[in-house]
Amino acid sequence: MSSAQLPSRMNSPARKSIKLDQQTIVFLLFIVIFAIFSVALPGFFSVGNIVAMLRSISVLGILGFAMAIVVIGRGIDLSMVAVMAVPTALIMTLAGAGLGLWPSLILGLLFAVAVGLLNGIFVAYAEIPALFVTLAVGLGLAGLGQVGILKSDMVPWPEQMNALLWLGGTDIAGIPSSIIVVAVVAVCTWLFLSRTKLGLFIYAIGDNPNAARTTGIPVRPIMVFQYVLAALIAVLAGLVMASSNSLMDTRIYNLSLIYDIILVVVLGGVGLSGGRGGVLSVVVGTLLVGTIINGMTIMNLALDMQNLLKGIVLLFAIALDSVLNPRNEETAQQGDI
């Protein structure tokens, strides 16, 4: 299967219909819930709250794009939040210690690349399920950050990194810079997945890795590459978060953010069986999840109740994915994520 044949295969009427159906459902749910919250919740439909909501979900959206790349390639990355937090905190620590912005940034990115390589090699070459590999790597990375390379769980934003403050800590023409960054990441991810051979190969691997291998696609190296790329995008999300909040709290790994990321991706229409979905899936999923989270915050719901409701929505999203993207006998024989 040549790269010229890939777009026609991925854009077949059946696949397009499934993708658009789920995205349409999620987008309509977003419109309905947004309208209900606008009427029922005081202050929800205000410029200040909407801008604050978009700012708060910008990191979620960036991480969603990274996760989508991995899931489209029939994987999953549960280490993503740790990869976002620990290398970013390391960059800030090194810069604050006087190493300099660019050396600190390069070392932090190399650290993230090493983690991505570790994930990818174990998944692609050792053929250990991605669920277990990335869970173990995430736990190990979080522990390394807390008891090893970092002096504190909360690392403040150093003055030496103010050249990167525009990533999330400023406004451009009245628009929070983090919103602009997530828009740029969305466009770049779309171009990568739909306009490059590597992106099309990821779709082909997710759709049928055995068929992709027989057509000459280097399946294992591309699987490694998608984990490395996801790690680098995660560090970008970490820099956006840290510059916006003026610190990086590495304890974020212990929160439910990773489940929010999976919820955004699956709810938007990126099939867990691989080969389906795209940037638009992440966008509509992020808008819906962000609206729900913002509404629950305004209603002052307890965190436990918020997690319960998000868990129900995630279960619904997985069930919807199972119905719209059923696993056939061939898919079942190719293994799980």
Phi, psi and chi 1 to 4 in degrees:
 res  aa     phi    psi   chi1   chi2   chi3   chi4
   1 MET       -  114.6  179.1  174.6   56.5      -
   2 SER   -79.3  165.2   65.6      -      -      -
   3 SER   -64.0  -26.1   59.7      -      -      -
   4 ALA   -70.2  -25.2      -      -      -      -
   5 GLN   -84.0  -17.1  -65.8  173.8  -49.4      -
   6 LEU   -63.9  -46.5  -69.7  172.9      -      -
   7 PRO   -59.0  -41.9  -23.6   34.4      -      -
   8 SER   -64.8  -34.1   61.5      -      -      -
   9 ARG   -69.5  -43.7  176.8  172.5 -176.2  171.8
  10 MET   -75.5  -22.3  -70.6 -177.0  -66.2      -
  11 ASN  -104.6   27.3  -66.4  -33.0      -      -
  12 SER   -62.0  154.2   62.3      -      -      -
  13 PRO   -53.8  -39.6  -25.4   33.4      -      -
  14 ALA   -63.8  -46.2      -      -      -      -
  15 ARG   -66.9  -42.8  -67.8 -173.8 -178.0  -79.1
  16 LYS   -61.7  -40.5 -173.1  174.1 -178.0 -178.4
  17 SER   -63.5  -45.2  174.7      -      -      -
  18 ILE   -61.1  -46.1  -69.6  174.4      -      -
  19 LYS   -62.3  -48.7  176.7 -178.2  176.2 -177.4
  20 LEU   -67.7  -36.3  -69.3  177.7      -      -
  21 ASP   -59.4  -49.3  -77.7  -11.7      -      -
  22 GLN   -68.0  -42.1 -177.3  159.2  -13.0      -
  23 GLN   -63.4  -37.8  -71.7  175.3   -3.7      -
  24 THR   -65.9  -42.9  -59.0      -      -      -
  25 ILE   -59.4  -47.9  -68.1  170.6      -      -
  26 VAL   -65.8  -40.1  173.4      -      -      -
  27 PHE   -65.7  -40.3 -175.2   71.2      -      -
  28 LEU   -65.0  -39.0  -70.0  175.6      -      -
  29 LEU   -61.4  -41.1  -78.9  173.4      -      -
  30 PHE   -60.0  -45.7  159.5   67.7      -      -
  31 ILE   -61.1  -46.0  -64.9  -63.7      -      -
  32 VAL   -63.8  -49.5  170.2      -      -      -
  33 ILE   -65.8  -39.3  -67.1  175.4      -      -
  34 PHE   -61.5  -42.3 -172.1   90.1      -      -
  35 ALA   -65.7  -42.8      -      -      -      -
  36 ILE   -63.3  -46.1  -67.6  173.5      -      -
  37 PHE   -63.4  -36.5  -76.4  172.8      -      -
  38 SER   -62.8  -35.1  -62.4      -      -      -
  39 VAL   -84.8  -39.7  173.6      -      -      -
  40 ALA   -89.2  -26.9      -      -      -      -
  41 LEU  -107.5  117.7  -60.6  179.9      -      -
  42 PRO   -62.2  131.0  -20.3   31.3      -      -
  43 GLY    86.6   -7.8      -      -      -      -
  44 PHE   -67.0  -48.6  177.8   84.5      -      -
  45 PHE   -89.0   67.6 -168.9   65.5      -      -
  46 SER  -132.3  152.4   64.5      -      -      -
  47 VAL   -58.8  -43.0  174.3      -      -      -
  48 GLY   -60.6  -44.4      -      -      -      -
  49 ASN   -70.5  -40.1 -178.4   66.1      -      -
  50 ILE   -65.1  -41.9  -67.4  174.9      -      -
  51 VAL   -64.4  -42.0  170.2      -      -      -
  52 ALA   -63.8  -38.3      -      -      -      -
  53 MET   -65.1  -45.3  179.5  179.2   70.5      -
  54 LEU   -63.2  -38.0  -68.1  175.0      -      -
  55 ARG   -64.7  -40.8 -174.0 -163.7  -63.4  -89.6
  56 SER   -70.8  -28.9   66.3      -      -      -
  57 ILE   -96.3    2.5   64.5  174.9      -      -
  58 SER   -63.0  -43.5   58.3      -      -      -
  59 VAL   -64.6  -40.7  171.1      -      -      -
  60 LEU   -59.8  -40.5 -178.8   60.5      -      -
  61 GLY   -65.8  -43.9      -      -      -      -
  62 ILE   -61.8  -45.9  -65.2  172.7      -      -
  63 LEU   -64.7  -32.6  -67.2  173.4      -      -
  64 GLY   -63.2  -40.2      -      -      -      -
  65 PHE   -63.5  -41.7  -64.5  131.4      -      -
  66 ALA   -62.9  -45.6      -      -      -      -
  67 MET   -64.8  -36.4 -176.3   67.7   79.4      -
  68 ALA   -61.6  -40.8      -      -      -      -
  69 ILE   -58.4  -43.1  -68.3  171.8      -      -
  70 VAL   -70.5  -44.0  176.9      -      -      -
  71 VAL   -68.8  -37.8  174.5      -      -      -
  72 ILE   -59.0  -36.1  -71.7  171.0      -      -
  73 GLY   -83.0   17.6      -      -      -      -
  74 ARG    65.6   48.0 -166.1  173.1  -71.1 -149.9
  75 GLY  -138.0 -169.4      -      -      -      -
  76 ILE  -160.2  150.3 -163.0  166.4      -      -
  77 ASP  -131.6   94.9 -171.3   -4.7      -      -
  78 LEU   -82.2   -4.3  -61.0 -175.7      -      -
  79 SER   -90.2    1.9   68.6      -      -      -
  80 MET   -60.9  -41.1 -172.3  167.8  -69.3      -
  81 VAL   -67.9  -39.8  175.7      -      -      -
  82 ALA   -65.3  -38.1      -      -      -      -
  83 VAL   -66.1  -34.9  176.0      -      -      -
  84 MET   -66.9  -42.6  175.1 -170.7   72.8      -
  85 ALA   -81.5  -49.8      -      -      -      -
  86 VAL   -71.8  -51.6  176.5      -      -      -
  87 PRO   -60.6  -36.2  -26.3   36.4      -      -
  88 THR   -64.3  -45.4  -58.6      -      -      -
  89 ALA   -63.1  -34.9      -      -      -      -
  90 LEU   -65.0  -43.3  177.0   62.1      -      -
  91 ILE   -57.7  -46.1  -66.7  170.4      -      -
  92 MET   -66.6  -38.2  -65.6  163.0   61.7      -
  93 THR   -65.6  -46.2  -60.7      -      -      -
  94 LEU   -65.6  -41.2  -66.2  174.9      -      -
  95 ALA   -65.0  -42.5      -      -      -      -
  96 GLY   -65.6  -25.0      -      -      -      -
  97 ALA   -82.8   -2.6      -      -      -      -
  98 GLY   100.8    8.2      -      -      -      -
  99 LEU   -68.9  -28.9 -177.6   59.9      -      -
 100 GLY   110.0  150.9      -      -      -      -
 101 LEU   -62.8  -55.4  172.4   59.0      -      -
 102 TRP   -69.1  -43.5  -67.9  109.5      -      -
 103 PRO   -59.7  -39.9  -25.4   35.0      -      -
 104 SER   -64.5  -42.5  -58.0      -      -      -
 105 LEU   -64.9  -42.6 -170.2   61.1      -      -
 106 ILE   -64.4  -44.0  -68.8  171.8      -      -
 107 LEU   -63.4  -42.0  -72.6  174.5      -      -
 108 GLY   -64.0  -41.6      -      -      -      -
 109 LEU   -67.8  -38.2  -68.9  176.2      -      -
 110 LEU   -63.8  -37.2  -72.2  175.6      -      -
 111 PHE   -62.3  -44.0 -176.0   33.0      -      -
 112 ALA   -64.5  -40.4      -      -      -      -
 113 VAL   -60.7  -40.9  168.0      -      -      -
 114 ALA   -61.7  -40.5      -      -      -      -
 115 VAL   -66.1  -43.1  175.4      -      -      -
 116 GLY   -61.3  -41.3      -      -      -      -
 117 LEU   -62.8  -40.9  -75.2  171.4      -      -
 118 LEU   -60.7  -47.2 -173.4   64.6      -      -
 119 ASN   -58.2  -51.3  -80.5  -28.9      -      -
 120 GLY   -65.2  -40.9      -      -      -      -
 121 ILE   -66.0  -43.2  -71.1  171.2      -      -
 122 PHE   -65.4  -37.3  -86.5  108.8      -      -
 123 VAL   -75.0  -47.5  172.3      -      -      -
 124 ALA   -80.1  -41.1      -      -      -      -
 125 TYR  -100.6  -40.3  -70.1   94.4      -      -
 126 ALA   -82.0  -14.3      -      -      -      -
 127 GLU    57.9   38.2  -63.2 -174.0   -5.4      -
 128 ILE   -87.4  136.0  -56.8  173.8      -      -
 129 PRO   -52.8  135.7  -27.3   35.5      -      -
 130 ALA   -59.2  -32.0      -      -      -      -
 131 LEU   -56.9  -45.3 -172.5   69.7      -      -
 132 PHE   -77.8  -40.1  -56.8  126.6      -      -
 133 VAL   -61.4  -53.0  170.0      -      -      -
 134 THR   -70.7  -30.3   58.2      -      -      -
 135 LEU   -64.2  -46.0  176.7   61.3      -      -
 136 ALA   -65.9  -43.3      -      -      -      -
 137 VAL   -64.8  -40.9  169.5      -      -      -
 138 GLY   -63.1  -44.3      -      -      -      -
 139 LEU   -63.0  -44.1  -72.5  169.6      -      -
 140 GLY   -64.6  -41.0      -      -      -      -
 141 LEU   -66.1  -42.5 -177.7   58.4      -      -
 142 ALA   -62.2  -42.7      -      -      -      -
 143 GLY   -64.6  -40.1      -      -      -      -
 144 LEU   -61.7  -39.6  178.9   63.5      -      -
 145 GLY   -68.1  -37.7      -      -      -      -
 146 GLN   -78.9  -32.3  -68.8  172.3   -9.0      -
 147 VAL  -117.3   -1.3  -56.8      -      -      -
 148 GLY  -122.1  -85.0      -      -      -      -
 149 ILE   -81.8  -13.2   61.4  177.8      -      -
 150 LEU  -113.1  142.2  -58.8  176.3      -      -
 151 LYS   -84.1  -21.2  -65.0 -179.3 -179.9  179.4
 152 SER  -146.3  153.4  173.1      -      -      -
 153 ASP   -68.8  -29.1  -69.7  -24.2      -      -
 154 MET  -114.9  113.5  -58.3 -179.7   66.0      -
 155 VAL  -106.7  119.7 -178.9      -      -      -
 156 PRO   -74.1  154.9   27.1  -33.5      -      -
 157 TRP   -72.6  119.2 -179.2  -92.0      -      -
 158 PRO   -82.0  151.3   29.3  -32.8      -      -
 159 GLU   -61.2  -29.1  -66.9 -177.9    0.2      -
 160 GLN   -62.8  -15.0  -66.4   85.8  -15.7      -
 161 MET  -106.8   14.0  -68.5 -175.3   60.6      -
 162 ASN   -62.8  -17.9  -77.8  -15.1      -      -
 163 ALA   -65.3  -19.4      -      -      -      -
 164 LEU  -104.5    9.7  -61.8  179.2      -      -
 165 LEU   -63.3  -24.9 -161.9   60.5      -      -
 166 TRP   -64.8  -15.6   58.1  -89.3      -      -
 167 LEU   -63.0  -33.1  -74.7  172.2      -      -
 168 GLY  -154.1   -7.4      -      -      -      -
 169 GLY  -104.9   11.7      -      -      -      -
 170 THR  -133.7  172.5   61.5      -      -      -
 171 ASP  -116.2  142.4  -68.8  -15.8      -      -
 172 ILE  -121.6  111.9  -59.7  175.3      -      -
 173 ALA    56.1   38.2      -      -      -      -
 174 GLY    82.0   -2.4      -      -      -      -
 175 ILE  -103.7  127.3  -58.1  174.7      -      -
 176 PRO   -54.1  133.4  -25.0   34.3      -      -
 177 SER   -61.4  -28.1   56.0      -      -      -
 178 SER   -63.7  -32.6   58.6      -      -      -
 179 ILE   -67.9  -39.3  -62.1  176.2      -      -
 180 ILE   -66.2  -40.3  -62.1  175.4      -      -
 181 VAL   -62.3  -44.1  171.4      -      -      -
 182 VAL   -66.7  -33.0   72.9      -      -      -
 183 ALA   -66.1  -41.2      -      -      -      -
 184 VAL   -63.9  -42.8  171.9      -      -      -
 185 VAL   -62.7  -38.6  175.1      -      -      -
 186 ALA   -61.7  -45.9      -      -      -      -
 187 VAL   -64.5  -44.3  172.0      -      -      -
 188 CYS   -63.6  -39.9  -68.9      -      -      -
 189 THR   -66.2  -40.5  -55.2      -      -      -
 190 TRP   -62.7  -45.0  174.2   77.0      -      -
 191 LEU   -62.5  -41.2  -70.8  173.1      -      -
 192 PHE   -64.2  -47.6  168.5   72.2      -      -
 193 LEU   -73.2  -31.4  -72.3  174.3      -      -
 194 SER  -108.0  -13.8   62.7      -      -      -
 195 ARG  -124.2    3.3  -65.4  -66.4 -174.5  -91.0
 196 THR  -122.3  153.6   68.6      -      -      -
 197 LYS   -62.7  -39.7  -75.6 -173.3  176.2 -179.0
 198 LEU   -59.9  -43.8  -83.4  175.8      -      -
 199 GLY   -62.7  -43.7      -      -      -      -
 200 LEU   -67.0  -34.4  -63.7  175.5      -      -
 201 PHE   -64.6  -37.4  -73.0  166.5      -      -
 202 ILE   -61.6  -42.7  -71.3  174.9      -      -
 203 TYR   -60.7  -43.7  -87.1  104.2      -      -
 204 ALA   -64.5  -40.5      -      -      -      -
 205 ILE   -65.1  -42.9  -68.0  169.3      -      -
 206 GLY   -66.0  -34.6      -      -      -      -
 207 ASP   -71.1  -45.3 -177.1   52.9      -      -
 208 ASN  -162.8   94.9 -168.9  -37.0      -      -
 209 PRO   -63.3  -34.2   18.0  -29.3      -      -
 210 ASN   -66.8  -43.0  -67.2  -32.3      -      -
 211 ALA   -66.1  -39.0      -      -      -      -
 212 ALA   -61.9  -39.4      -      -      -      -
 213 ARG   -66.9  -40.4 -175.2  176.4  -69.6  108.1
 214 THR   -69.5  -21.5   58.1      -      -      -
 215 THR   -88.5    1.7   58.1      -      -      -
 216 GLY    98.2    3.5      -      -      -      -
 217 ILE   -72.8  128.6  -65.6  175.8      -      -
 218 PRO   -73.0   84.4   26.6  -32.4      -      -
 219 VAL   -60.6  -51.3  172.9      -      -      -
 220 ARG   -63.9  -48.7  -62.8 -176.5 -165.3  -86.2
 221 PRO   -59.6  -36.9  -25.5   35.3      -      -
 222 ILE   -69.6  -36.3  -68.6  176.7      -      -
 223 MET   -61.9  -41.2  -70.8  174.3   65.0      -
 224 VAL   -63.9  -43.4  174.4      -      -      -
 225 PHE   -59.3  -39.9  171.8   77.1      -      -
 226 GLN   -67.2  -31.3   67.8 -170.7   26.5      -
 227 TYR   -73.5  -36.5  -77.2   97.8      -      -
 228 VAL   -65.7  -44.4  172.2      -      -      -
 229 LEU   -62.2  -41.9 -179.0   58.6      -      -
 230 ALA   -62.4  -38.0      -      -      -      -
 231 ALA   -64.8  -41.7      -      -      -      -
 232 LEU   -66.3  -41.0  -68.9  173.6      -      -
 233 ILE   -64.7  -35.9  -63.2  174.6      -      -
 234 ALA   -63.3  -39.0      -      -      -      -
 235 VAL   -65.2  -39.3  174.5      -      -      -
 236 LEU   -58.3  -43.8  173.4   60.9      -      -
 237 ALA   -60.9  -38.4      -      -      -      -
 238 GLY   -63.9  -40.5      -      -      -      -
 239 LEU   -66.3  -37.5  -68.1  171.7      -      -
 240 VAL   -63.8  -46.0  170.4      -      -      -
 241 MET   -63.8  -45.6  172.6 -179.8  -75.7      -
 242 ALA   -66.5  -41.7      -      -      -      -
 243 SER   -69.2  -29.2   59.5      -      -      -
 244 SER   -75.6  -38.6  178.4      -      -      -
 245 ASN   -98.1   -5.6  -61.5  -27.4      -      -
 246 SER    65.2   18.4  -62.3      -      -      -
 247 LEU  -166.8  164.9   61.7   85.1      -      -
 248 MET  -123.0  116.1  170.8   54.0   71.0      -
 249 ASP   -95.7  103.9 -174.7   -5.2      -      -
 250 THR   -68.6  -12.3   59.0      -      -      -
 251 ARG   -70.7   -4.4  -65.7  172.7  -60.0  179.2
 252 ILE   -60.1  -22.5 -166.8  172.9      -      -
 253 TYR   -60.7  -29.2  178.9   82.0      -      -
 254 ASN   -81.3   -5.9  -62.9  -41.0      -      -
 255 LEU   -89.0 -172.9  -58.6  179.4      -      -
 256 SER   -94.7   18.6   61.3      -      -      -
 257 LEU   -60.4  -38.4 -180.0   57.9      -      -
 258 ILE   -62.4  -34.0 -171.8   63.5      -      -
 259 TYR   -72.8  -33.5  -54.5  110.6      -      -
 260 ASP   -63.2  -39.1  -65.9  -17.5      -      -
 261 ILE   -64.3  -47.3  -60.5  167.2      -      -
 262 ILE   -62.5  -39.7  -62.9  172.4      -      -
 263 LEU   -60.4  -45.1  176.1   58.4      -      -
 264 VAL   -59.6  -44.9  160.4      -      -      -
 265 VAL   -69.9  -49.6  170.3      -      -      -
 266 VAL   -71.6  -41.8  178.3      -      -      -
 267 LEU   -62.2  -36.0 -170.2   60.7      -      -
 268 GLY   -72.1  -20.1      -      -      -      -
 269 GLY   120.6   11.1      -      -      -      -
 270 VAL   -81.2  110.5  179.2      -      -      -
 271 GLY   -68.6  133.6      -      -      -      -
 272 LEU   -66.3  -19.0  -73.1  172.8      -      -
 273 SER   -82.4   -1.7   57.6      -      -      -
 274 GLY    91.3  158.4      -      -      -      -
 275 GLY    79.2    5.4      -      -      -      -
 276 ARG  -132.5  153.4  -60.4  176.0  176.9   87.5
 277 GLY    93.9 -177.6      -      -      -      -
 278 GLY  -179.3 -159.0      -      -      -      -
 279 VAL   -63.1  -42.9  168.4      -      -      -
 280 LEU   -61.1  -34.2 -174.5   58.1      -      -
 281 SER   -58.9  -45.1  -55.4      -      -      -
 282 VAL   -68.0  -38.7  178.1      -      -      -
 283 VAL   -62.1  -50.0  171.2      -      -      -
 284 VAL   -68.8  -36.0  -63.6      -      -      -
 285 GLY   -64.6  -41.2      -      -      -      -
 286 THR   -65.6  -41.4  -57.6      -      -      -
 287 LEU   -61.9  -44.0  -71.8  174.2      -      -
 288 LEU   -67.2  -49.3  178.2   56.7      -      -
 289 VAL   -64.2  -41.9  172.7      -      -      -
 290 GLY   -61.9  -39.5      -      -      -      -
 291 THR   -65.4  -43.0  -60.6      -      -      -
 292 ILE   -63.0  -46.0  -67.1  173.0      -      -
 293 ILE   -63.1  -43.1  -67.8  175.2      -      -
 294 ASN   -64.1  -42.0 -176.1 -100.1      -      -
 295 GLY   -64.4  -41.3      -      -      -      -
 296 MET   -65.8  -33.9  -67.9 -169.4  -62.4      -
 297 THR   -66.7  -43.4  -58.4      -      -      -
 298 ILE   -63.2  -37.1  -67.3  177.3      -      -
 299 MET   -74.5   -4.6  -71.8 -174.7  -73.9      -
 300 ASN    60.3   39.2 -160.6   27.9      -      -
 301 LEU   -71.4  144.6  -70.7 -177.9      -      -
 302 ALA   -63.1  151.7      -      -      -      -
 303 LEU   -59.4  -37.8 -177.1   60.1      -      -
 304 ASP   -62.5  -40.7  -68.4  -18.5      -      -
 305 MET   -67.6  -38.8 -179.6   59.1   66.9      -
 306 GLN   -60.7  -44.1  -67.8 -171.0   31.1      -
 307 ASN   -64.4  -36.8  -71.1  -25.1      -      -
 308 LEU   -62.8  -46.8  173.1   61.7      -      -
 309 LEU   -65.8  -40.3  -66.3  176.3      -      -
 310 LYS   -66.5  -34.4  -73.7 -171.2  -69.2 -175.3
 311 GLY   -64.2  -39.5      -      -      -      -
 312 ILE   -64.7  -43.3  -66.9  173.1      -      -
 313 VAL   -63.6  -40.3  175.2      -      -      -
 314 LEU   -63.7  -41.8  177.9   57.5      -      -
 315 LEU   -62.2  -40.7 -177.1   60.9      -      -
 316 PHE   -62.4  -41.2  166.1   78.0      -      -
 317 ALA   -64.2  -41.3      -      -      -      -
 318 ILE   -66.8  -39.8  -66.4  173.9      -      -
 319 ALA   -64.6  -40.8      -      -      -      -
 320 LEU   -63.8  -41.1 -177.4   62.9      -      -
 321 ASP   -62.6  -39.0  173.3   69.5      -      -
 322 SER   -65.5  -35.8  178.0      -      -      -
 323 VAL   -75.0  -45.5  171.2      -      -      -
 324 LEU   -78.8  -27.2  -64.3 -179.8      -      -
 325 ASN  -124.8   67.0  -57.4  -49.7      -      -
 326 PRO   -64.8  146.7   25.2  -34.2      -      -
 327 ARG   -86.5  121.6  -68.8  168.0   58.5   83.4
 328 ASN   -90.5 -177.5   54.0   30.7      -      -
 329 GLU   -63.8  -39.4 -178.0  178.2   -6.2      -
 330 GLU   -64.0  -43.0  179.7 -175.9    7.0      -
 331 THR   -64.4  -42.5  -59.0      -      -      -
 332 ALA   -63.1  -32.6      -      -      -      -
 333 GLN   -74.0  -13.2  -68.3  174.5   -9.9      -
 334 GLN   -91.2    2.0  -66.9  163.9    2.9      -
 335 GLY    91.5  165.8      -      -      -      -
 336 ASP  -105.0  168.9  -62.4  -38.9      -      -
 337 ILE   -72.9      -   57.1  176.2      -      -
